[in-house]
Amino acid sequence: MRYPSFQLFNPKHFSSFRLLQTAAFGLLLGRAWQHLFWDAPYREFLWDEYWMKDLVSVVFGLSWSEYVGNPLYDERIRLFSQGIGWFYLLSAGAALSIKWFPRLARSILTTASGALLVLALVVWKEYGWQIGQLLEYSLQWTTPLLLAVCSKGSIPEYWIRYGARAAISATFIGHGLYALGYYPIPGNFLEMTMRSLSIGEDPARQFLFLIGVLDVLAALGVLWPKRFKTAIFSYLVAWGLLTSLARVWSYFSFDFFENWLQMWVYELLIRFPHFLVPWFLWKKER
């Protein structure tokens, strides 16, 4: 039995491919911005004595205090982070140019997906191994891989849909676990809700609980989108967009416009997959 494949230049699929391409480009550009101008949490792992002490002793011949107290190694971590940033910028270019350099772009995007998975694991450690945090990053590290797979043209389309469904479901379940209060609600969740809706803390918590319920229901529904398909995908796209915009909307300030631009626009970019990949899948499921 032959299954339909995702053909890049088939007019039927072109617009949905553009959605996925834009999601990957925004994500990778945002991560490049973060690594080049701010910081990434690699020190959470590289300065962890439990994980690194023996390696530092064997590789560098240093005691732990010599390692963490030497500014040279801190500078090397900073340069490493910036190098990853330049690679993400290259990967964003690969997402845009995949039509012209498909084989090279696929290799770069696949590597970028691996780098984003490593970043997700580091953040997972930073958050005390809370599984919800790892789930929340599912769409981010899988989007470049989905783009690479879609451009190949020989991959069965149902594989692509299953992969997108799993990544969307995991991301929204992770978000829902925090909104429900299964884990302590992050302070920025509450602050953004209060700022965006101009409400107090208690109404914000109640609102987030409702959203958490909807997140989990939508995450389960997208795995088997037989009934209520329009409602499920409408929610996923709309809420993914609103939560992405919340960062730039909640903290906008004319007085500190330059700081706002540097601090929060990349937070929007890295969340492009949260609404564009559900939109991509919605088009595929029609």
C-alpha atoms as an extended CHARMM CRD file, in Angstrom:
* protein
*
       286  EXT
         1         1  MET       CA              0.0000000000        0.0000000000        0.0000000000  PROA      1               0.0000000000
         2         2  ARG       CA              1.3150000000        3.4620000000       -0.8820000000  PROA      2               0.0000000000
         3         3  TYR       CA              0.6200000000        6.3940000000        1.4100000000  PROA      3               0.0000000000
         4         4  PRO       CA              0.4020000000        9.9880000000        0.1900000000  PROA      4               0.0000000000
         5         5  SER       CA              3.6450000000       11.9300000000        0.6110000000  PROA      5               0.0000000000
         6         6  PHE       CA              4.0920000000       15.5820000000        1.4690000000  PROA      6               0.0000000000
         7         7  GLN       CA              5.2440000000       17.1770000000       -1.7870000000  PROA      7               0.0000000000
         8         8  LEU       CA              6.9190000000       20.5530000000       -1.2590000000  PROA      8               0.0000000000
         9         9  PHE       CA              5.9410000000       22.0010000000       -4.6170000000  PROA      9               0.0000000000
        10        10  ASN       CA              2.4300000000       20.5920000000       -4.7360000000  PROA      10              0.0000000000
        11        11  PRO       CA              0.0930000000       23.6560000000       -4.7260000000  PROA      11              0.0000000000
        12        12  LYS       CA             -2.2900000000       21.7790000000       -2.4260000000  PROA      12              0.0000000000
        13        13  HSD       CA              0.3420000000       21.7300000000        0.3260000000  PROA      13              0.0000000000
        14        14  PHE       CA              2.2970000000       24.9210000000       -0.3540000000  PROA      14              0.0000000000
        15        15  SER       CA              0.5130000000       27.2190000000        2.0880000000  PROA      15              0.0000000000
        16        16  SER       CA              0.6750000000       24.7000000000        4.9400000000  PROA      16              0.0000000000
        17        17  PHE       CA              4.4040000000       24.2660000000        4.3040000000  PROA      17              0.0000000000
        18        18  ARG       CA              4.8330000000       28.0280000000        4.5680000000  PROA      18              0.0000000000
        19        19  LEU       CA              3.2430000000       27.9420000000        8.0150000000  PROA      19              0.0000000000
        20        20  LEU       CA              5.7420000000       25.3490000000        9.1830000000  PROA      20              0.0000000000
        21        21  GLN       CA              8.6090000000       27.2130000000        7.5440000000  PROA      21              0.0000000000
        22        22  THR       CA              7.6280000000       30.4650000000        9.2800000000  PROA      22              0.0000000000
        23        23  ALA       CA              7.3370000000       28.6610000000       12.6130000000  PROA      23              0.0000000000
        24        24  ALA       CA             10.8560000000       27.2380000000       12.2910000000  PROA      24              0.0000000000
        25        25  PHE       CA             12.3270000000       30.5320000000       11.0870000000  PROA      25              0.0000000000
        26        26  GLY       CA             10.8120000000       32.5490000000       13.9430000000  PROA      26              0.0000000000
        27        27  LEU       CA             11.8480000000       29.9850000000       16.5390000000  PROA      27              0.0000000000
        28        28  LEU       CA             15.4540000000       29.7670000000       15.3310000000  PROA      28              0.0000000000
        29        29  LEU       CA             15.7820000000       33.5280000000       14.9340000000  PROA      29              0.0000000000
        30        30  GLY       CA             14.4740000000       34.0000000000       18.4680000000  PROA      30              0.0000000000
        31        31  ARG       CA             16.8980000000       31.4690000000       19.9190000000  PROA      31              0.0000000000
        32        32  ALA       CA             19.7480000000       33.1110000000       18.0020000000  PROA      32              0.0000000000
        33        33  TRP       CA             18.7000000000       36.4650000000       19.4820000000  PROA      33              0.0000000000
        34        34  GLN       CA             18.6540000000       34.9970000000       22.9930000000  PROA      34              0.0000000000
        35        35  HSD       CA             22.0770000000       33.3660000000       22.6960000000  PROA      35              0.0000000000
        36        36  LEU       CA             23.7770000000       36.3290000000       21.0380000000  PROA      36              0.0000000000
        37        37  PHE       CA             22.4210000000       39.1880000000       23.1360000000  PROA      37              0.0000000000
        38        38  TRP       CA             21.3110000000       37.6300000000       26.4000000000  PROA      38              0.0000000000
        39        39  ASP       CA             22.2340000000       34.2930000000       27.8800000000  PROA      39              0.0000000000
        40        40  ALA       CA             21.2580000000       30.6440000000       27.7820000000  PROA      40              0.0000000000
        41        41  PRO       CA             21.1300000000       28.4530000000       30.8950000000  PROA      41              0.0000000000
        42        42  TYR       CA             24.1010000000       26.2040000000       30.0840000000  PROA      42              0.0000000000
        43        43  ARG       CA             25.8090000000       27.1560000000       33.3530000000  PROA      43              0.0000000000
        44        44  GLU       CA             22.9720000000       25.3360000000       35.1100000000  PROA      44              0.0000000000
        45        45  PHE       CA             24.6540000000       22.1490000000       33.8980000000  PROA      45              0.0000000000
        46        46  LEU       CA             28.2820000000       23.2110000000       33.3850000000  PROA      46              0.0000000000
        47        47  TRP       CA             28.5310000000       24.6430000000       36.9150000000  PROA      47              0.0000000000
        48        48  ASP       CA             26.7910000000       21.7370000000       38.6050000000  PROA      48              0.0000000000
        49        49  GLU       CA             29.3330000000       20.0670000000       40.8650000000  PROA      49              0.0000000000
        50        50  TYR       CA             27.4390000000       16.7690000000       40.9840000000  PROA      50              0.0000000000
        51        51  TRP       CA             27.5070000000       16.3580000000       37.1960000000  PROA      51              0.0000000000
        52        52  MET       CA             30.7680000000       18.0610000000       36.2700000000  PROA      52              0.0000000000
        53        53  LYS       CA             33.2760000000       17.6820000000       39.1080000000  PROA      53              0.0000000000
        54        54  ASP       CA             34.8260000000       14.3960000000       37.9500000000  PROA      54              0.0000000000
        55        55  LEU       CA             34.8660000000       15.4830000000       34.2990000000  PROA      55              0.0000000000
        56        56  VAL       CA             36.5910000000       18.7660000000       35.1900000000  PROA      56              0.0000000000
        57        57  SER       CA             39.1800000000       16.8940000000       37.2290000000  PROA      57              0.0000000000
        58        58  VAL       CA             39.9430000000       14.3790000000       34.4590000000  PROA      58              0.0000000000
        59        59  VAL       CA             39.8000000000       16.7200000000       31.4360000000  PROA      59              0.0000000000
        60        60  PHE       CA             41.2610000000       19.9340000000       32.8580000000  PROA      60              0.0000000000
        61        61  GLY       CA             43.1730000000       18.5960000000       35.8630000000  PROA      61              0.0000000000
        62        62  LEU       CA             41.5040000000       21.2040000000       38.0730000000  PROA      62              0.0000000000
        63        63  SER       CA             39.7970000000       21.1410000000       41.4310000000  PROA      63              0.0000000000
        64        64  TRP       CA             36.1740000000       22.2460000000       41.4500000000  PROA      64              0.0000000000
        65        65  SER       CA             36.9600000000       25.5530000000       43.1700000000  PROA      65              0.0000000000
        66        66  GLU       CA             39.6800000000       26.3220000000       40.6050000000  PROA      66              0.0000000000
        67        67  TYR       CA             37.2200000000       25.6550000000       37.7800000000  PROA      67              0.0000000000
        68        68  VAL       CA             34.2840000000       27.7480000000       39.0250000000  PROA      68              0.0000000000
        69        69  GLY       CA             36.5450000000       30.5190000000       40.3080000000  PROA      69              0.0000000000
        70        70  ASN       CA             38.4900000000       30.9960000000       37.0840000000  PROA      70              0.0000000000
        71        71  PRO       CA             36.9330000000       33.7170000000       34.8710000000  PROA      71              0.0000000000
        72        72  LEU       CA             38.5480000000       32.1020000000       31.8310000000  PROA      72              0.0000000000
        73        73  TYR       CA             36.0810000000       29.1980000000       31.9440000000  PROA      73              0.0000000000
        74        74  ASP       CA             33.1370000000       31.5250000000       32.4390000000  PROA      74              0.0000000000
        75        75  GLU       CA             34.2560000000       33.4020000000       29.3300000000  PROA      75              0.0000000000
        76        76  ARG       CA             34.5140000000       30.1340000000       27.4080000000  PROA      76              0.0000000000
        77        77  ILE       CA             30.9390000000       29.2710000000       28.3770000000  PROA      77              0.0000000000
        78        78  ARG       CA             29.8580000000       32.6930000000       27.1420000000  PROA      78              0.0000000000
        79        79  LEU       CA             31.6660000000       32.1830000000       23.8320000000  PROA      79              0.0000000000
        80        80  PHE       CA             30.1660000000       28.6980000000       23.5290000000  PROA      80              0.0000000000
        81        81  SER       CA             26.6850000000       30.1610000000       24.0190000000  PROA      81              0.0000000000
        82        82  GLN       CA             27.3400000000       32.8150000000       21.3850000000  PROA      82              0.0000000000
        83        83  GLY       CA             28.6260000000       30.1690000000       18.9860000000  PROA      83              0.0000000000
        84        84  ILE       CA             25.3550000000       28.2920000000       19.4030000000  PROA      84              0.0000000000
        85        85  GLY       CA             23.5890000000       31.5800000000       18.6990000000  PROA      85              0.0000000000
        86        86  TRP       CA             25.4010000000       32.0070000000       15.3950000000  PROA      86              0.0000000000
        87        87  PHE       CA             24.4980000000       28.4200000000       14.5150000000  PROA      87              0.0000000000
        88        88  TYR       CA             20.8270000000       29.1430000000       15.2220000000  PROA      88              0.0000000000
        89        89  LEU       CA             21.0510000000       32.1870000000       12.9580000000  PROA      89              0.0000000000
        90        90  LEU       CA             22.4820000000       29.9510000000       10.2200000000  PROA      90              0.0000000000
        91        91  SER       CA             19.6490000000       27.4940000000       10.8980000000  PROA      91              0.0000000000
        92        92  ALA       CA             17.0550000000       30.2690000000       10.4870000000  PROA      92              0.0000000000
        93        93  GLY       CA             18.5990000000       30.9720000000        7.0910000000  PROA      93              0.0000000000
        94        94  ALA       CA             18.4120000000       27.2600000000        6.2810000000  PROA      94              0.0000000000
        95        95  ALA       CA             14.6920000000       27.2750000000        7.1060000000  PROA      95              0.0000000000
        96        96  LEU       CA             14.1710000000       30.0870000000        4.5920000000  PROA      96              0.0000000000
        97        97  SER       CA             16.4050000000       28.5970000000        1.8830000000  PROA      97              0.0000000000
        98        98  ILE       CA             15.3060000000       24.9680000000        2.1060000000  PROA      98              0.0000000000
        99        99  LYS       CA             13.6690000000       25.2360000000       -1.3190000000  PROA      99              0.0000000000
       100       100  TRP       CA             17.0300000000       26.0160000000       -2.9700000000  PROA      100             0.0000000000
       101       101  PHE       CA             19.4140000000       23.9310000000       -0.8340000000  PROA      101             0.0000000000
       102       102  PRO       CA             17.2150000000       21.1040000000        0.4430000000  PROA      102             0.0000000000
       103       103  ARG       CA             19.8680000000       18.5510000000        1.3980000000  PROA      103             0.0000000000
       104       104  LEU       CA             22.1500000000       21.0250000000        3.1820000000  PROA      104             0.0000000000
       105       105  ALA       CA             19.2320000000       22.7850000000        4.8670000000  PROA      105             0.0000000000
       106       106  ARG       CA             17.8120000000       19.4730000000        6.1340000000  PROA      106             0.0000000000
       107       107  SER       CA             21.1580000000       18.5850000000        7.7110000000  PROA      107             0.0000000000
       108       108  ILE       CA             21.3850000000       21.9610000000        9.4380000000  PROA      108             0.0000000000
       109       109  LEU       CA             17.7810000000       21.8630000000       10.6490000000  PROA      109             0.0000000000
       110       110  THR       CA             18.1410000000       18.3330000000       12.0030000000  PROA      110             0.0000000000
       111       111  THR       CA             21.2420000000       19.4010000000       13.9510000000  PROA      111             0.0000000000
       112       112  ALA       CA             19.3880000000       22.4920000000       15.2080000000  PROA      112             0.0000000000
       113       113  SER       CA             16.5890000000       20.2520000000       16.4300000000  PROA      113             0.0000000000
       114       114  GLY       CA             19.1350000000       18.2420000000       18.4180000000  PROA      114             0.0000000000
       115       115  ALA       CA             20.6120000000       21.4340000000       19.8880000000  PROA      115             0.0000000000
       116       116  LEU       CA             17.1370000000       22.6060000000       20.9180000000  PROA      116             0.0000000000
       117       117  LEU       CA             16.5080000000       19.2480000000       22.5880000000  PROA      117             0.0000000000
       118       118  VAL       CA             19.7230000000       19.6770000000       24.5960000000  PROA      118             0.0000000000
       119       119  LEU       CA             18.5520000000       23.1680000000       25.5980000000  PROA      119             0.0000000000
       120       120  ALA       CA             15.1870000000       21.7120000000       26.6500000000  PROA      120             0.0000000000
       121       121  LEU       CA             16.9800000000       19.1280000000       28.8210000000  PROA      121             0.0000000000
       122       122  VAL       CA             19.0980000000       21.8460000000       30.4550000000  PROA      122             0.0000000000
       123       123  VAL       CA             15.9850000000       23.9220000000       31.2220000000  PROA      123             0.0000000000
       124       124  TRP       CA             14.2890000000       20.7630000000       32.5250000000  PROA      124             0.0000000000
       125       125  LYS       CA             17.1440000000       20.3500000000       34.9930000000  PROA      125             0.0000000000
       126       126  GLU       CA             16.9320000000       24.0400000000       35.9110000000  PROA      126             0.0000000000
       127       127  TYR       CA             13.2620000000       23.5600000000       36.8170000000  PROA      127             0.0000000000
       128       128  GLY       CA             13.9760000000       20.6260000000       39.1200000000  PROA      128             0.0000000000
       129       129  TRP       CA             13.1500000000       17.8700000000       36.6020000000  PROA      129             0.0000000000
       130       130  GLN       CA              9.4830000000       18.8720000000       36.3990000000  PROA      130             0.0000000000
       131       131  ILE       CA              8.1330000000       16.8220000000       33.4940000000  PROA      131             0.0000000000
       132       132  GLY       CA              5.7220000000       19.6220000000       32.5810000000  PROA      132             0.0000000000
       133       133  GLN       CA              8.6640000000       21.8720000000       31.7050000000  PROA      133             0.0000000000
       134       134  LEU       CA             10.1390000000       19.2660000000       29.3730000000  PROA      134             0.0000000000
       135       135  LEU       CA              6.7520000000       18.7240000000       27.7250000000  PROA      135             0.0000000000
       136       136  GLU       CA              6.3420000000       22.4650000000       27.1390000000  PROA      136             0.0000000000
       137       137  TYR       CA              9.4510000000       22.4680000000       24.9420000000  PROA      137             0.0000000000
       138       138  SER       CA              8.1880000000       19.6890000000       22.6650000000  PROA      138             0.0000000000
       139       139  LEU       CA              6.9960000000       21.9440000000       19.8540000000  PROA      139             0.0000000000
       140       140  GLN       CA             10.1660000000       23.9850000000       19.9370000000  PROA      140             0.0000000000
       141       141  TRP       CA             12.6850000000       21.2140000000       19.4820000000  PROA      141             0.0000000000
       142       142  THR       CA             10.5510000000       19.2360000000       17.0050000000  PROA      142             0.0000000000
       143       143  THR       CA              9.6000000000       22.0860000000       14.6310000000  PROA      143             0.0000000000
       144       144  PRO       CA             12.9060000000       22.2770000000       12.6940000000  PROA      144             0.0000000000
       145       145  LEU       CA             12.8420000000       18.4850000000       12.4010000000  PROA      145             0.0000000000
       146       146  LEU       CA              9.2600000000       18.5620000000       11.1000000000  PROA      146             0.0000000000
       147       147  LEU       CA             10.2890000000       21.1340000000        8.4910000000  PROA      147             0.0000000000
       148       148  ALA       CA             13.2420000000       19.0120000000        7.3980000000  PROA      148             0.0000000000
       149       149  VAL       CA             11.0450000000       15.9110000000        7.1300000000  PROA      149             0.0000000000
       150       150  CYS       CA              8.3090000000       17.7310000000        5.2110000000  PROA      150             0.0000000000
       151       151  SER       CA             10.7680000000       19.0550000000        2.6410000000  PROA      151             0.0000000000
       152       152  LYS       CA             12.0450000000       15.5730000000        1.8410000000  PROA      152             0.0000000000
       153       153  GLY       CA              8.9580000000       14.7060000000       -0.1850000000  PROA      153             0.0000000000
       154       154  SER       CA              9.2170000000       10.9350000000        0.3540000000  PROA      154             0.0000000000
       155       155  ILE       CA              7.9530000000       10.7600000000        3.9300000000  PROA      155             0.0000000000
       156       156  PRO       CA              4.3830000000        9.4600000000        4.3510000000  PROA      156             0.0000000000
       157       157  GLU       CA              2.1170000000       12.3250000000        5.2960000000  PROA      157             0.0000000000
       158       158  TYR       CA              0.4790000000       10.4140000000        8.1280000000  PROA      158             0.0000000000
       159       159  TRP       CA              3.8740000000       10.2030000000        9.8800000000  PROA      159             0.0000000000
       160       160  ILE       CA              4.1660000000       13.9810000000        9.7320000000  PROA      160             0.0000000000
       161       161  ARG       CA              0.6550000000       14.4290000000       11.1260000000  PROA      161             0.0000000000
       162       162  TYR       CA              1.3280000000       11.9810000000       13.9760000000  PROA      162             0.0000000000
       163       163  GLY       CA              4.5620000000       13.7750000000       14.8610000000  PROA      163             0.0000000000
       164       164  ALA       CA              2.8770000000       17.1760000000       14.8500000000  PROA      164             0.0000000000
       165       165  ARG       CA             -0.0440000000       15.8810000000       16.9350000000  PROA      165             0.0000000000
       166       166  ALA       CA              2.2960000000       14.4160000000       19.5580000000  PROA      166             0.0000000000
       167       167  ALA       CA              4.3680000000       17.6070000000       19.8130000000  PROA      167             0.0000000000
       168       168  ILE       CA              1.2960000000       19.8550000000       20.0630000000  PROA      168             0.0000000000
       169       169  SER       CA             -0.3430000000       17.6200000000       22.6460000000  PROA      169             0.0000000000
       170       170  ALA       CA              2.7920000000       17.4400000000       24.8150000000  PROA      170             0.0000000000
       171       171  THR       CA              3.3030000000       21.2150000000       24.7080000000  PROA      171             0.0000000000
       172       172  PHE       CA             -0.2530000000       22.0450000000       25.7260000000  PROA      172             0.0000000000
       173       173  ILE       CA             -0.3150000000       19.3860000000       28.4490000000  PROA      173             0.0000000000
       174       174  GLY       CA              2.8990000000       20.8490000000       29.8670000000  PROA      174             0.0000000000
       175       175  HSD       CA              1.4140000000       24.3370000000       29.8300000000  PROA      175             0.0000000000
       176       176  GLY       CA             -1.8280000000       23.0360000000       31.3140000000  PROA      176             0.0000000000
       177       177  LEU       CA             -0.0920000000       21.3410000000       34.2470000000  PROA      177             0.0000000000
       178       178  TYR       CA              1.3260000000       24.6890000000       35.3470000000  PROA      178             0.0000000000
       179       179  ALA       CA             -1.9150000000       26.5840000000       34.7490000000  PROA      179             0.0000000000
       180       180  LEU       CA             -3.8890000000       23.9890000000       36.7430000000  PROA      180             0.0000000000
       181       181  GLY       CA             -1.5180000000       24.3370000000       39.6690000000  PROA      181             0.0000000000
       182       182  TYR       CA             -0.2340000000       20.7590000000       39.4860000000  PROA      182             0.0000000000
       183       183  TYR       CA              3.1370000000       22.4530000000       39.7190000000  PROA      183             0.0000000000
       184       184  PRO       CA              3.4890000000       25.8320000000       41.4520000000  PROA      184             0.0000000000
       185       185  ILE       CA              2.1190000000       28.4280000000       39.0380000000  PROA      185             0.0000000000
       186       186  PRO       CA              5.0990000000       30.3900000000       37.6620000000  PROA      186             0.0000000000
       187       187  GLY       CA              5.1700000000       33.9890000000       38.7720000000  PROA      187             0.0000000000
       188       188  ASN       CA              5.3630000000       35.2340000000       35.1980000000  PROA      188             0.0000000000
       189       189  PHE       CA              2.1400000000       33.3250000000       34.3530000000  PROA      189             0.0000000000
       190       190  LEU       CA              0.3080000000       35.2030000000       37.0910000000  PROA      190             0.0000000000
       191       191  GLU       CA              1.9420000000       38.5320000000       36.2990000000  PROA      191             0.0000000000
       192       192  MET       CA              1.1630000000       38.3630000000       32.5880000000  PROA      192             0.0000000000
       193       193  THR       CA             -2.4390000000       37.3430000000       33.2680000000  PROA      193             0.0000000000
       194       194  MET       CA             -2.9200000000       40.1640000000       35.7620000000  PROA      194             0.0000000000
       195       195  ARG       CA             -1.2920000000       42.7220000000       33.4670000000  PROA      195             0.0000000000
       196       196  SER       CA             -3.0980000000       41.5900000000       30.3180000000  PROA      196             0.0000000000
       197       197  LEU       CA             -6.5820000000       41.3430000000       31.8560000000  PROA      197             0.0000000000
       198       198  SER       CA             -6.1930000000       44.0480000000       34.5280000000  PROA      198             0.0000000000
       199       199  ILE       CA             -7.3650000000       41.6950000000       37.2740000000  PROA      199             0.0000000000
       200       200  GLY       CA             -6.1540000000       40.7070000000       40.7360000000  PROA      200             0.0000000000
       201       201  GLU       CA             -4.2550000000       37.6120000000       41.7900000000  PROA      201             0.0000000000
       202       202  ASP       CA             -7.2160000000       35.4420000000       42.8280000000  PROA      202             0.0000000000
       203       203  PRO       CA             -9.1920000000       35.9950000000       39.5670000000  PROA      203             0.0000000000
       204       204  ALA       CA             -5.9370000000       35.3810000000       37.6570000000  PROA      204             0.0000000000
       205       205  ARG       CA             -5.4930000000       32.0220000000       39.3860000000  PROA      205             0.0000000000
       206       206  GLN       CA             -9.1040000000       31.0580000000       38.6090000000  PROA      206             0.0000000000
       207       207  PHE       CA             -8.6900000000       32.0990000000       34.9910000000  PROA      207             0.0000000000
       208       208  LEU       CA             -5.4690000000       30.0720000000       34.6680000000  PROA      208             0.0000000000
       209       209  PHE       CA             -7.1680000000       27.0210000000       36.1790000000  PROA      209             0.0000000000
       210       210  LEU       CA             -9.8980000000       27.2200000000       33.5330000000  PROA      210             0.0000000000
       211       211  ILE       CA             -7.2660000000       27.6020000000       30.8190000000  PROA      211             0.0000000000
       212       212  GLY       CA             -5.3960000000       24.6160000000       32.2400000000  PROA      212             0.0000000000
       213       213  VAL       CA             -8.5090000000       22.4600000000       31.9090000000  PROA      213             0.0000000000
       214       214  LEU       CA             -9.0010000000       23.6190000000       28.3100000000  PROA      214             0.0000000000
       215       215  ASP       CA             -5.3230000000       23.0210000000       27.5200000000  PROA      215             0.0000000000
       216       216  VAL       CA             -5.4840000000       19.4230000000       28.6750000000  PROA      216             0.0000000000
       217       217  LEU       CA             -8.7910000000       18.7470000000       26.8900000000  PROA      217             0.0000000000
       218       218  ALA       CA             -7.4760000000       20.2570000000       23.6500000000  PROA      218             0.0000000000
       219       219  ALA       CA             -4.1900000000       18.3480000000       24.0040000000  PROA      219             0.0000000000
       220       220  LEU       CA             -6.0810000000       15.0660000000       24.2990000000  PROA      220             0.0000000000
       221       221  GLY       CA             -8.5150000000       16.0100000000       21.5480000000  PROA      221             0.0000000000
       222       222  VAL       CA             -5.7830000000       16.7720000000       19.0160000000  PROA      222             0.0000000000
       223       223  LEU       CA             -4.5260000000       13.1820000000       19.2920000000  PROA      223             0.0000000000
       224       224  TRP       CA             -7.8680000000       11.8730000000       17.9790000000  PROA      224             0.0000000000
       225       225  PRO       CA             -9.4000000000       14.8010000000       16.0750000000  PROA      225             0.0000000000
       226       226  LYS       CA            -12.5910000000       13.0510000000       14.9950000000  PROA      226             0.0000000000
       227       227  ARG       CA            -15.1560000000       15.1980000000       16.7830000000  PROA      227             0.0000000000
       228       228  PHE       CA            -15.1180000000       18.9030000000       17.6150000000  PROA      228             0.0000000000
       229       229  LYS       CA            -12.1730000000       19.3200000000       15.2500000000  PROA      229             0.0000000000
       230       230  THR       CA            -12.9170000000       22.9610000000       14.4640000000  PROA      230             0.0000000000
       231       231  ALA       CA            -13.3060000000       23.8750000000       18.1330000000  PROA      231             0.0000000000
       232       232  ILE       CA            -10.1090000000       22.0600000000       19.1360000000  PROA      232             0.0000000000
       233       233  PHE       CA             -7.9070000000       23.5940000000       16.4640000000  PROA      233             0.0000000000
       234       234  SER       CA             -9.4620000000       27.0370000000       16.8540000000  PROA      234             0.0000000000
       235       235  TYR       CA             -8.5570000000       26.9540000000       20.5340000000  PROA      235             0.0000000000
       236       236  LEU       CA             -5.0200000000       25.6630000000       19.9080000000  PROA      236             0.0000000000
       237       237  VAL       CA             -4.2410000000       28.3520000000       17.3280000000  PROA      237             0.0000000000
       238       238  ALA       CA             -5.9390000000       31.2020000000       19.2080000000  PROA      238             0.0000000000
       239       239  TRP       CA             -4.5260000000       30.3950000000       22.6420000000  PROA      239             0.0000000000
       240       240  GLY       CA             -1.0860000000       29.6100000000       21.2300000000  PROA      240             0.0000000000
       241       241  LEU       CA             -1.0850000000       33.0330000000       19.5640000000  PROA      241             0.0000000000
       242       242  LEU       CA             -2.3850000000       34.8730000000       22.6300000000  PROA      242             0.0000000000
       243       243  THR       CA              0.1280000000       33.2990000000       25.0100000000  PROA      243             0.0000000000
       244       244  SER       CA              2.9040000000       34.1450000000       22.5530000000  PROA      244             0.0000000000
       245       245  LEU       CA              1.7700000000       37.7770000000       22.2920000000  PROA      245             0.0000000000
       246       246  ALA       CA              1.2750000000       38.0360000000       26.0630000000  PROA      246             0.0000000000
       247       247  ARG       CA              5.0030000000       38.5230000000       26.5910000000  PROA      247             0.0000000000
       248       248  VAL       CA              5.2480000000       41.5620000000       24.3360000000  PROA      248             0.0000000000
       249       249  TRP       CA              1.8240000000       42.9530000000       25.2900000000  PROA      249             0.0000000000
       250       250  SER       CA              2.1250000000       42.6390000000       29.0780000000  PROA      250             0.0000000000
       251       251  TYR       CA              5.5230000000       44.2800000000       29.3510000000  PROA      251             0.0000000000
       252       252  PHE       CA              5.2500000000       46.9320000000       26.6430000000  PROA      252             0.0000000000
       253       253  SER       CA              6.5220000000       50.3790000000       27.6240000000  PROA      253             0.0000000000
       254       254  PHE       CA              7.1120000000       53.4810000000       25.5270000000  PROA      254             0.0000000000
       255       255  ASP       CA              9.5370000000       54.7650000000       28.1340000000  PROA      255             0.0000000000
       256       256  PHE       CA             11.7370000000       51.6750000000       27.9120000000  PROA      256             0.0000000000
       257       257  PHE       CA             11.0050000000       50.7540000000       24.3040000000  PROA      257             0.0000000000
       258       258  GLU       CA             14.5440000000       49.6760000000       23.4370000000  PROA      258             0.0000000000
       259       259  ASN       CA             14.8050000000       47.4260000000       26.4930000000  PROA      259             0.0000000000
       260       260  TRP       CA             11.3410000000       46.0200000000       25.7740000000  PROA      260             0.0000000000
       261       261  LEU       CA             12.3530000000       45.2820000000       22.1870000000  PROA      261             0.0000000000
       262       262  GLN       CA             15.5150000000       43.4650000000       23.2370000000  PROA      262             0.0000000000
       263       263  MET       CA             13.9880000000       41.5430000000       26.1350000000  PROA      263             0.0000000000
       264       264  TRP       CA             10.5910000000       40.4320000000       24.9120000000  PROA      264             0.0000000000
       265       265  VAL       CA             10.3840000000       40.2410000000       21.1080000000  PROA      265             0.0000000000
       266       266  TYR       CA             12.5500000000       37.1310000000       21.0060000000  PROA      266             0.0000000000
       267       267  GLU       CA             10.1530000000       35.5710000000       23.5450000000  PROA      267             0.0000000000
       268       268  LEU       CA              7.4220000000       35.9740000000       20.9170000000  PROA      268             0.0000000000
       269       269  LEU       CA              9.5940000000       34.5670000000       18.1320000000  PROA      269             0.0000000000
       270       270  ILE       CA             10.5110000000       31.3650000000       19.9580000000  PROA      270             0.0000000000
       271       271  ARG       CA              6.7950000000       30.6860000000       20.4770000000  PROA      271             0.0000000000
       272       272  PHE       CA              5.8530000000       30.8840000000       16.7890000000  PROA      272             0.0000000000
       273       273  PRO       CA              5.4590000000       27.0720000000       16.7130000000  PROA      273             0.0000000000
       274       274  HSD       CA              2.8410000000       27.2410000000       19.4820000000  PROA      274             0.0000000000
       275       275  PHE       CA              0.2350000000       28.6280000000       17.0850000000  PROA      275             0.0000000000
       276       276  LEU       CA              1.6680000000       28.0320000000       13.6100000000  PROA      276             0.0000000000
       277       277  VAL       CA              2.1990000000       24.2750000000       13.9560000000  PROA      277             0.0000000000
       278       278  PRO       CA             -1.4180000000       23.7070000000       15.1480000000  PROA      278             0.0000000000
       279       279  TRP       CA             -2.5130000000       25.8460000000       12.1710000000  PROA      279             0.0000000000
       280       280  PHE       CA             -0.3130000000       23.7530000000        9.8810000000  PROA      280             0.0000000000
       281       281  LEU       CA             -1.8360000000       20.5290000000       11.2360000000  PROA      281             0.0000000000
       282       282  TRP       CA             -5.3690000000       21.9320000000       10.9870000000  PROA      282             0.0000000000
       283       283  LYS       CA             -4.8550000000       22.4800000000        7.2700000000  PROA      283             0.0000000000
       284       284  LYS       CA             -3.5590000000       18.9200000000        6.9380000000  PROA      284             0.0000000000
       285       285  GLU       CA             -6.5130000000       17.4470000000        8.8220000000  PROA      285             0.0000000000
       286       286  ARG       CA             -9.1670000000       19.1210000000        6.6580000000  PROA      286             0.0000000000
